[in-house]
Amino acid sequence: MQISINYIAKWQVKNNPKYKWTTCKKLVNTNTGKEIIKTTFGNGKEPGYYIDGTFIKCKDLKDFIELIPKKEYCPF
């Protein structure tokens, strides 16, 4: 049995666009299709995400994310 779930991506990591946040606030690796789980670091005091092996704190995410740019139509 196979079940498909569709998410709408709204934000992405600036320097690594394969990681995208959905409108329901889930972080997904679009290359593998897996959800990245929020974890803690430093005795459970700093919540954040491991993105490509580096830990990014939730409070620092504003500096690392951007809205996904809309693609402009170009006929050439």
PAVEX-241377 format. One record per residue (C-alpha): residue number from 1; residue in three letters; x, y, z. Coordinates in steps of 0.1 Angstrom, whole numbers, plus 5000, padded with zeros to 4 digits. Last residue first. Layout:
BEGIN
(NUM, "ALA", (X, Y, Z)) ...
This chain:
BEGIN
(76, "PHE", (5131, 5330, 4754)) (75, "PRO", (5095, 5330, 4765)) (74, "CYS", (5104, 5341, 4801)) (73, "TYR", (5078, 5336, 4828)) (72, "GLU", (5090, 5346, 4862)) (71, "LYS", (5096, 5320, 4888)) (70, "LYS", (5084, 5330, 4922)) (69, "PRO", (5111, 5331, 4948)) (68, "ILE", (5107, 5308, 4978)) (67, "LEU", (5106, 5330, 5008)) (66, "GLU", (5138, 5332, 5027)) (65, "ILE", (5156, 5313, 5055)) (64, "PHE", (5190, 5315, 5072)) (63, "ASP", (5189, 5347, 5092)) (62, "LYS", (5154, 5341, 5105)) (61, "LEU", (5165, 5306, 5116)) (60, "ASP", (5186, 5320, 5145)) (59, "LYS", (5160, 5315, 5172)) (58, "CYS", (5153, 5280, 5160)) (57, "LYS", (5190, 5271, 5164)) (56, "ILE", (5209, 5257, 5134)) (55, "PHE", (5229, 5226, 5139)) (54, "THR", (5252, 5216, 5111)) (53, "GLY", (5253, 5182, 5096)) (52, "ASP", (5235, 5191, 5063)) (51, "ILE", (5207, 5208, 5082)) (50, "TYR", (5204, 5196, 5118)) (49, "TYR", (5174, 5215, 5133)) (48, "GLY", (5167, 5236, 5164)) (47, "PRO", (5158, 5236, 5200)) (46, "GLU", (5185, 5248, 5225)) (45, "LYS", (5182, 5236, 5261)) (44, "GLY", (5182, 5199, 5258)) (43, "ASN", (5216, 5195, 5274)) (42, "GLY", (5233, 5214, 5246)) (41, "PHE", (5213, 5206, 5215)) (40, "THR", (5176, 5199, 5210)) (39, "THR", (5158, 5183, 5180)) (38, "LYS", (5132, 5194, 5154)) (37, "ILE", (5127, 5165, 5130)) (36, "ILE", (5136, 5168, 5093)) (35, "GLU", (5108, 5153, 5071)) (34, "LYS", (5120, 5130, 5044)) (33, "GLY", (5114, 5134, 5006)) (32, "THR", (5151, 5125, 4998)) (31, "ASN", (5159, 5155, 4976)) (30, "THR", (5131, 5177, 4989)) (29, "ASN", (5144, 5176, 5025)) (28, "VAL", (5114, 5187, 5045)) (27, "LEU", (5109, 5210, 5074)) (26, "LYS", (5074, 5211, 5087)) (25, "LYS", (5057, 5244, 5096)) (24, "CYS", (5022, 5237, 5083)) (23, "THR", (5029, 5261, 5054)) (22, "THR", (5058, 5239, 5045)) (21, "TRP", (5095, 5246, 5052)) (20, "LYS", (5120, 5237, 5025)) (19, "TYR", (5155, 5222, 5025)) (18, "LYS", (5167, 5216, 4989)) (17, "PRO", (5174, 5253, 4987)) (16, "ASN", (5208, 5252, 5005)) (15, "ASN", (5223, 5287, 5008)) (14, "LYS", (5191, 5305, 5015)) (13, "VAL", (5172, 5278, 5033)) (12, "GLN", (5137, 5276, 5020)) (11, "TRP", (5102, 5290, 5027)) (10, "LYS", (5067, 5284, 5013)) (9, "ALA", (5064, 5247, 5004)) (8, "ILE", (5028, 5234, 5000)) (7, "TYR", (5026, 5198, 5012)) (6, "ASN", (5012, 5167, 4994)) (5, "ILE", (5009, 5134, 5011)) (4, "SER", (5009, 5101, 4991)) (3, "ILE", (5000, 5067, 5006)) (2, "GLN", (5013, 5035, 4992)) (1, "MET", (5000, 5000, 5000)) 
